[in-house]
Amino acid sequence: MRKEHGLRMAVAATIFMLLTSGCATNPSKGTSGAAIGAATGAIAGQAIGHDTKGTLLGAAVGGMLGYIIGNEMDKYDQAQLNRVYETSPSHQRSQWVNPDTNRSYTVTPQPAYTQPSGQVCREAEILATVDGRPEKVLSTACRDNNGRWVIQK
């Protein structure tokens, strides 16, 4: 019984962290990783345990791992991407290689635009080479109230 109580407390604490981190106005990669990890973990936990306890445990473990991976994987790359949003002319490619992961990136920013809310945003096409495989994504960043670029997706 004591072990089950500790498990419930750990699950409750993790779920609280996930829910409150989602309320932030500037979600980080760690927050996104936690949400994706929790969802994936919940599905896996349900599939393995076929009960609520398995689902909650899967969500907790997946959320913690997703947060750690999402937060630590991209600090260097996030700084480089923010530099591109801030200083690179539209349609001019910028490239870098992450010295820790050896992943390479080519980013082509688009012109900035103003949303109806008045927020200035900018999109960029990102070509990342991860483990020898090219992956292409579109990213959007908008300026926050302090003028910093914040990645939206």
N, C-alpha and C positions, 0 to 999 in steps of 0.2 A: 504494500500500500504506500509506503514512504517513497519508494522509487517512482511509482506512478504520479505521486504529488509533485516530485521534482521535475518529472517530464512535463507535467501540465504547466508548471511555473516557467520552464524554459520555453515552451511553445507560446505561452501567453506573452512573455517578454519579447520574443522574436516578432510575433504578430503585432504587438504594440509598436515596436521599432519600425516595422514595415508600413504600418498605417500612418504613423506620425511623420515619417520621412517622406511619404507621398504628398503631404500637405505643404511641403516647401514650395516657394514660388520659383525656384531655380533647380529643378530636379537634376541630379548628377548621374553620371554613368553608374555609380554605385547603387543609387536608388533604382534606376532602371534595371540593373542587373539583379537586384534583390527581388523586384517584382516578377521578372521573368523566371528567376530561380525558384521563387515560392510557388508560382503557378505550375512549373514543370515538376517540382518536387511533390506538390499536392497530387498531381495526376499519377505520378509514379507510386506515391505512397498508397493511394487508393487502389491502384492496380495490383500492388503487392499484398497489402494488408486487408483489402476489402472491408475496411471499417473507418470510422471517424478518426480513431487514434492514429492509424497509418497515414491518413490524409494530412492530419495536423503535423505529425512528425515530419513527413515529407516536405510540407510547406516550410516548416521551421528550418530544417537542414538546407533545403534548396535556397531559401531566402538568404541565409547567412553566407553560404558559398557564393551565391550570385553577387551579393554586395561586395564581398572581398575581391572577387575576380574583377568585377566591373569597376571598382574604385582604384585598384592597383594597376590594372593592365594599361591604362591609357593616360596617365598623367603627362608623360612626355608628348604623346601624340595630341592630346587635348591642347597643350600649350602651343604646339606647332599649328594646329587648326585655328586656334584663336588668333594667332599672328597673321595667318592668311586672311581671315575675315577682316581684320583691322587694317592691314597694310597693302594687300595685293590688289592690283588693278583687275577689273572685271575681265574675264575670259583669258587671263594670263595664268598658265599652269605653274604651280609650286610643287616641289618634290622634296622628300626627305626619307631617311631610313632610320627607324628606331634602333639606337645602339644596343638596347637590351634584348629586344625581341627579334631583331633583324627583319622586321616587316617593313615593306616599302609603301609609300603613299604618293599619289599624284592627285593634287586638288586643283580644281578649276572653279574659282568663284564667279558668281553671276552678279549683275548690278543690284545694288540695294534698292529696296522699295519700302513704301510706308503703308502699313495696314490701316484700315478704317479707324482703329483705336488710336492711331498716331504713332504706334511703335514701329521703329525702323528694323527691317529684317533683311537677310541676305541668304541666298541658297548657294550651295556648292556641290559639284559633282566630285565624288571621291572614288578613286580607283586604288584599292588596297591589295597588295600581294601578300597573302598569308599562307605559309607552308607551300609556296610555289603556285598557289591557285589565285587568280585574279578575282576580286569581288568588287562590284560597282554599286555604290549607294548614293542617294541624294541626301544632303544634310541641310537643315535650316537653322540659322541662328538669328536671334533678335537681341537688340540692345535692351538692357535692364534700366532701371531708374538711375543707376550710377554711370551709365554709358558703356558698360562692359557687354561684350557679346556673350550670349548664353545659348548653348545648343538646345534646340527644341526637339529635334529628331535627327 
